[in-house]
Amino acid sequence: MKTVLVTPGDLHGKVTAPGSKSYTQRALLISAFSSTPLILRNVAFCEDDMVSAEIARKCGIKV
């Protein structure tokens, strides 16, 4: 196993984490109960997410 030494310092910049399949699916489900439209950002767009969106559409939810 290699050892890595990390020393504290100033951090500048922006990091965008990749979308999470499970978070996207949860957000789709929760948004179905919202009375106002929601915008989901940083969606993973994997096959499972697309299937979940299609299921929501078939249940009458506008996606």
Backbone bond lengths (Angstrom), bond angles and torsions (degrees), N, CA, C in turn:
res aa  C-N    CA-C-N  psi(-1)  N-CA   C-N-CA  omega(-1)  CA-C   N-CA-C  phi
1 M - - - 1.447 - - 1.523 108.25 -
2 K 1.318 116.54 135.59 1.457 121.40 178.92 1.520 110.24 -87.17
3 T 1.307 115.08 150.27 1.454 121.36 176.70 1.521 108.57 -105.21
4 V 1.321 116.12 135.87 1.456 121.54 178.92 1.519 108.00 -121.49
5 L 1.314 116.48 128.11 1.458 121.82 177.69 1.522 108.58 -98.81
6 V 1.319 116.26 123.72 1.463 121.87 178.51 1.519 107.24 -114.80
7 T 1.325 116.04 122.00 1.461 119.44 179.09 1.525 109.24 -107.55
8 P 1.323 117.35 140.20 1.464 120.37 -178.75 1.525 111.63 -63.42
9 G 1.300 115.63 150.06 1.455 121.41 177.62 1.515 109.66 -170.51
10 D 1.314 115.72 175.15 1.463 120.22 178.00 1.520 109.88 -69.11
11 L 1.294 115.26 140.89 1.460 121.17 179.26 1.518 108.54 -120.59
12 H 1.316 115.97 128.63 1.458 121.11 179.81 1.513 108.27 -133.54
13 G 1.312 116.00 146.18 1.456 119.81 176.57 1.509 111.59 128.18
14 K 1.306 114.26 -166.65 1.457 121.15 -176.55 1.523 108.68 -137.59
15 V 1.306 116.05 136.32 1.458 121.69 178.45 1.519 108.07 -124.25
16 T 1.319 116.53 130.15 1.454 121.33 175.38 1.521 107.85 -112.96
17 A 1.321 115.57 117.68 1.461 119.81 179.32 1.523 109.47 -78.20
18 P 1.322 117.09 147.14 1.467 119.14 178.23 1.525 110.91 -65.11
19 G 1.313 116.02 154.61 1.455 120.98 178.77 1.522 111.83 -63.32
20 S 1.301 116.37 153.36 1.457 122.29 179.69 1.526 109.56 -109.79
21 K 1.323 115.68 126.63 1.464 120.60 -179.80 1.526 110.74 -59.07
22 S 1.316 117.45 -47.68 1.465 119.41 -176.13 1.528 111.46 -68.17
23 Y 1.343 118.04 -36.37 1.463 120.18 177.84 1.525 110.89 -67.25
24 T 1.332 116.62 -38.92 1.462 120.20 178.89 1.518 110.38 -62.41
25 Q 1.318 117.18 -44.93 1.461 120.71 -179.28 1.521 110.85 -64.56
26 R 1.314 117.51 -39.62 1.466 120.54 177.36 1.522 110.93 -64.80
27 A 1.324 116.01 -42.84 1.467 119.93 179.98 1.522 111.17 -63.69
28 L 1.337 117.61 -38.85 1.466 120.53 176.42 1.523 110.73 -60.53
29 L 1.320 116.36 -44.98 1.461 120.71 -179.67 1.527 110.98 -64.42
30 I 1.315 117.03 -47.07 1.466 120.83 -179.41 1.525 110.98 -63.59
31 S 1.339 116.82 -40.24 1.467 119.65 -178.45 1.522 112.17 -65.20
32 A 1.324 117.33 -22.56 1.465 120.90 178.43 1.526 111.29 -64.23
33 F 1.321 117.23 -23.55 1.460 121.61 -178.67 1.527 112.64 -98.22
34 S 1.322 116.95 2.00 1.465 121.26 -178.49 1.524 110.59 -83.43
35 S 1.319 115.61 143.59 1.467 119.60 177.55 1.530 111.54 -87.28
36 T 1.324 116.92 -8.61 1.466 121.31 177.63 1.529 109.54 -122.04
37 P 1.323 117.63 150.64 1.467 120.25 178.56 1.530 111.37 -63.46
38 L 1.302 116.15 143.31 1.462 121.95 178.06 1.520 109.39 -118.79
39 I 1.309 116.18 146.52 1.463 121.39 175.61 1.522 107.58 -108.56
40 L 1.321 116.36 121.66 1.461 121.24 176.97 1.520 107.79 -96.51
41 R 1.318 116.55 125.70 1.463 121.30 180.00 1.524 110.02 -109.29
42 N 1.306 115.63 155.61 1.461 123.42 176.62 1.530 111.49 60.02
43 V 1.322 115.99 40.68 1.464 121.97 178.78 1.526 108.90 -72.10
44 A 1.320 116.62 138.87 1.467 121.14 -176.26 1.532 112.49 -68.53
45 F 1.308 118.78 -30.28 1.464 124.45 -178.45 1.528 112.75 56.48
46 C 1.325 116.21 36.30 1.460 119.19 173.55 1.535 108.03 -83.57
47 E 1.308 116.40 173.33 1.468 120.19 -176.65 1.527 111.55 -59.40
48 D 1.327 117.29 -40.99 1.468 120.22 179.94 1.529 111.72 -61.32
49 D 1.336 116.48 -39.74 1.469 119.79 178.34 1.518 111.14 -65.89
50 M 1.321 116.20 -40.15 1.464 120.00 179.76 1.530 110.69 -65.61
51 V 1.324 117.08 -38.99 1.466 121.13 177.35 1.528 109.85 -65.55
52 S 1.324 117.08 -41.79 1.466 120.55 178.12 1.523 111.13 -61.56
53 A 1.328 116.72 -41.68 1.465 120.48 178.03 1.522 110.66 -64.19
54 E 1.320 117.24 -39.23 1.469 120.68 178.89 1.531 110.92 -66.34
55 I 1.311 117.25 -39.25 1.468 120.96 176.61 1.528 109.41 -61.93
56 A 1.335 116.65 -43.56 1.468 120.43 178.36 1.527 110.54 -60.11
57 R 1.330 116.84 -43.18 1.478 120.44 178.20 1.522 111.04 -60.31
58 K 1.325 116.48 -43.29 1.466 120.54 -179.04 1.524 111.85 -66.87
59 C 1.328 116.43 -20.45 1.465 120.82 176.59 1.527 111.61 -90.29
60 G 1.340 116.39 6.23 1.455 120.36 176.39 1.516 115.28 91.86
61 I 1.321 117.11 10.39 1.460 120.87 179.91 1.521 108.61 -92.17
62 K 1.321 116.56 131.52 1.463 120.54 179.26 1.527 108.67 -80.31
63 V 1.329 115.69 116.82 1.475 121.28 -178.76 1.504 108.59 -117.38
